[in-house]
Amino acid sequence: MLELLKIDTHIEDILMNSLEKRISSKEALTLMKTTGRELQALLITADIRRERIVGNNVTYIKNWNINFTNICTGTCGFCAFKRDENNSESYFLSAEEIVKRARTAWDNGAKEVCIQGGLHPDIDAYYYEDIILKLRSELPDIYIHAFSPMEILYGAEKSDISLSEELKMLKNAGLDSIPGNAAEILNDDIRKILCPSKMNTAKWIEIVETAHNTGIPTTCTMMYGHIEELKHRVEHIDILRSIQEKTGGFTEFVPLTFMHQNTPIYCEGLASPGSTGIEDLKVYAVSRLMFGDLLPNIQVSWVKLGFKFAQICLTAGANDLGGTLGEENISKSAGAQYGVQTDPQNFQRVIRNMGRIPAERDTLYKDIRLV
């Protein structure tokens, strides 16, 4: 197939070898720069690699998202969700209200609840514990996916306990897994501009590895298309790959294209207006060839991409459409225009239209049911 495209022989060698083994960072950067027939060959190769690793199922999960507060002490330039305490648009849900919303989601078929919020000045690790205990008491069988690495660090510091102590406490309370957000781009020069008050790269790695070693799996993410260069995207994926080789604790990789419209860093003229569609495709394809079967599941964000383009990205190495969601306010605040909730039937329609097989899953991709 690749021979028929008559592409550059060096690119052809990289792609042919990638069908059997993971590509190097140097090779990944070369592929990130492809255009024309070489780009088409990259996408075809990533799709073949995907099929060999996970088959033709496209998975999704019935879940619900609860952002419990938009009050935050952080200073992230990419965030349009944050509000100050005295802002008329600020809110802070009680633990009881979180449980009430989770109960409604469960009664409507959600199997997972994803809980995240801003860094409110009055919360700590014990507040997170209280949420989980009350959720687990009311909904013993719901899967609790909650609190980003930044929230975990914030909670530990506010409570004057170690990361390990906090994570063990939350696990004992009933926490199942952690969303691997707050990664943005794992390069400290980029982070100093993009999210100066967040932890550095080493601390993010420490938090997720501690979670994995505590028996708490996490997802992993990359937010790209703002101030980083191609080399930083490759560097980021390589760091995630190294963690996965060490712990095996990541359940999926979720590339997050930068939603720029309402963010401070874009409004101040410091960031680009997000990535292009071609860049998105390259991120999915190259990440598939970098991870190989080390991290089988790569998710497209329909909230950020829309269903039409998410469908295209599923032909570039990805195999998961994420969740049905609900109340997803962070992307919406930044300028995402594709909604915050969908029905499983929408997933099934676009998946079948591709000639692929829709399948409902659990958070850990262990229970997969064809539909």
N, C-alpha and C positions, 0 to 999 in steps of 0.2 A: 504493500500500500504506500509506504513512505517513498519508495523508489519511484513510483509513478508521479509523485509531486515534483520530482527533480529539484530537491532543495539542497542547500549548502551541505557539503559532506560532513563538516564538523558537527553541525546541528543534527544531522541524520544519525551520526555515531552516538551522540548523547541520548537521543530519543530511543534508539534501538536498545542501548544498554539499560535505559530506564525501565524497560519492560521486565527486567530481571532483578534489578537492584536499585536502591535509592541513589538519587543523584547527589553530587557534592554541592556545596554552597557556590563554588566557582561556576559550576555548570548551571546552577539555578539562576545566577545573575545573567549568564549568557542567554538563557531562555526567556528571562524577563524582558529582554531587549528585542525579541523577535518581532518581525512584521511579515506581511504577505503570506506566501506559501509556507514559510517556516512557522509562522504563527498557527496556520491551519493544521500543520503537522503536529505541533505541540498539543493542540486541543484534541485531535484524534488520538494521540498517544495517551494523554491523560484519561480519556474516556475508556480506552482499552484497559488501561491499568485499573481503573475503577471497577470495570466489569469483572476482571479476573479476581479482584480482592473481595468485593461485596456482592457481586451479581447484579441483577437488574431490578431489585427492589429499590423503591424510593420511600424512605421512612418519614414518619411525622409522629408527633405526640399530642394528645389532648391535654392541654395545660391551661393555667391561668396565671397572669402576672399581676403582682401587687406591689406598687411603689409606695411605701408607707409614709414617706415624707419627702417634700422637695426643699426643706430647710437644710442648708449645708454650709459648713465652714470652709469648704474647699475653694480653690481658685483655678479650676481647670478652664483653659481657654476654649475648649471644644464643647463646653456644656451650656445649653440654653434652658436646662431643667431647673437649675438652682434658683431659690428665692431666699431673701433674708427673712428673719422671723417676723418683722413688722410689715412685710409686704402683704397687700390685700389678697394676693394670689397664693400665699403660702398655706400649707396644711400639714397636719401631723396626725396620723391615724392611731387610735389606741389599739392595744393588743386585742381587745374584744372586737373591735371593728374589723381588724385583719381576719380574725377567726370567722366572723360573720360572712365576710366576702369569700373566704375559702370554702365555707360550708355551701354557699350558693354555687360556687364553681364545681364542687364535688357532686352536688345534687344534679348538676347539668352535664355530668360525664367527665369532668377533668380528673386526671389521675395524678397530676403533679401541680404543685403551686410553687411559683418562683417569687421570692420575696427579696426586694432590695430597696434601699432608700438613701437619702442624703446623709451627710455626717452631722446630724443634729447635735447641738451642744449639750443636750441633757440626756443623751443615751450612752450606754456602755455595753460591755459584754453580757452583763446580767439582764439588761433589757432584751437583748437578742435571745438569751436563754428563756426569759419569760414568754416571749412570743412562741418559741418552739414548744415549750411545755404546754401552753394553752392550746396550741394547734393539735398537738399529739393527743391531748386529753379528749378533745372534741372530735377529732378525725384521726383515729389510730392508724388507718390504712393509707392515708394520703402520703404521697412522696413529697418531702420538703427539700427543695433546692433553693438555698438562700445565702445571702450575704457575700458580697464580693471580697476579694483579698484586701481591698482598701478598708472595707467595713470591719473585717476581721482584725486588721492592724489597729484601727481606730478604737475598737472595742477593748482590745487588750491594753492599749496605752491608757485609756480612760479608767480602766478597772485596776490598773497596776498589777497585771498578771502576765505571765509569759504567753506567747502564741500557742505553745503546746498545751498549757493548762486550759486556755480558752477553748481550743478546738476539742479537747477531750470532754470538757464540760458541755459544749454544744452537741457533740455526738451522743453523749449520754442522755441529753435531753430529748434527742430524737431527730437531730439534723442528719439528712441523708447524703447530700452533696452540696458543692459550692459552685456558683457560676464563676468562670475564670475571666471576669472582666478586670478593669483597672490595669490591664497590660498595656493598652494603647500600642505604642512602639517601644520595645525593650531596648532602648538606647538612651543613656543618661543625658547626652547633649540634646537630644530631641525632647526628652521629658522636662528638662529645665525650662523650655519655652512653652511646651504644650500643657504640662500639668505640674507646675513647680512645687505645689504643696503635697503632692503624692509621694509615695515611697519610691526609692530608686530601683533600678533593675534587680540588684542583688537581693533586696528585701522582698520584692514580688516573688522571685524564685524561692526564697526561703519559706514564704508563707504557703505557696502551693505544694512544695515538697514536704513541709511539715504536715499539711492536711493529708497528703497521700500516705505518709508514714503513720498517720493516726488512723488510717482506714477510711478517710473521707475522699472520695473521688471528686474531680473537678472537670469542668470543661476548660478549653483554652481559646483565646480570641486574639485578633489583631485588628486594631482600628487604623486604617491607612487612607491616604489621599489628602493629607493636610500639609505638613511641612517636611515630611521625610523624603528620602531618595530611594531608588530601587534597591540599593545595597542594604538599606535599613530594613526593608521588608524581608529580604533573604536572611539577614542576620537574626531578625526576630523569629522567623520560622525555625531556623537552626537552633536557637536557644530552646524553643519548645520541644524540638526533636530530641535534644540532649536530655531534657527533663524526662521525657517519655521513655527514653532508653534506660534511665536510672530508676524510675519509680513505676512506670506503667499506669499512672493514675489518671491520665486524661481520658475522657470518654469521647470527645469530639473536638474538632477544630472549627471555629466559627469566624471567618473573615467578616469584618464590619466596615463597609465603605463609609467614609466620613460624610455625615449629613451637615452641610456647611451653612445653610441659609441664615439661621438665626444665632449662630455661635459668635462669641466675642472675638475669637482669634481671626475669624474671617471678616467680621465687620470692621476690625481694625486694620485690615489689609495685610495680615501676616501669613495667611494660609491660602492655599489654592481652593477653588470651588469643587472640592471632591475629586474622586478618580473618574476616569472615562470608562465606558463599557469595556473597551479592549483591555484596559488595565485590570478591571475586575476579572475578566476571563483568564488573564495570565496568572493572577493570584490564585485562583482555584486550580488551574492546571499545574502550575509549578509546585504548589503546596502538596498536591496529590503525588507528584513525582518525588518530592523531598521526603514525605512521610511514608509512602509506600504502604505496606501492611502493618507498619509500626503503630499507626493511628488510622484505623480503617474508615472512620466516619468524618466526613467533611460536610458542613451544613451551610446552606444558602439562607440569607436573611430576606424573606419576602417582604418584611416591613420596610426595609431599606431599598430593595431592588424592584419591588412590584412583582406580580405573578408572571408577567410576560418575560421579563428578563431573568427572573429566578429560574424559569424553565430552561432558558438558554444556558445558564451557568451549570445546570444539572447535566449538560452534555460536555462539560469541560472538566470532569473529574469529581464533582460533588455527588452525594447520594442521599442527602437528608434535607427536608424542607422546614425543619424546626417545629414550632408549636402553634397551636390555634390561638394562643395568647388571650389578651383582654386587658384593658387598662394599661397598655404599654405607653407610658408617657414620656420616656426619656428621648427616644428617637423622634416622636411626634413634636416635642418641644424644639428640637434642633432643626426641624423642617421636613421630616419624612412625610410623604403624602399618600401612602398606600394603605392607610388604615391601621388599626391596632387589634383587630380581632377577625377571625375567619372561621368558617365551618369546615369540617373534614371533607365535605363534598367538593369544596373548591380545590383542595389538595388532590383528591382523587381524579377530578376532571383533568387537571393539567398533567398529572402523572400518566394517566392512560392515554392522553393525547400524544405523548412522547413514545408510546409503545413500551413503557416501563410498567412496573407492578407496584401499586400503592400498598403500603403496609403500616399499620399502627404499631408503635413501639413503646417501651418504657424508657425511663431516663438513661439507663445503663446499656440499652440496646441488647438486652438479654431475652426479653419477651417480645417477639415480633410476630404479629398476626396479619396475614394477608387479608385484604378487604376487596 
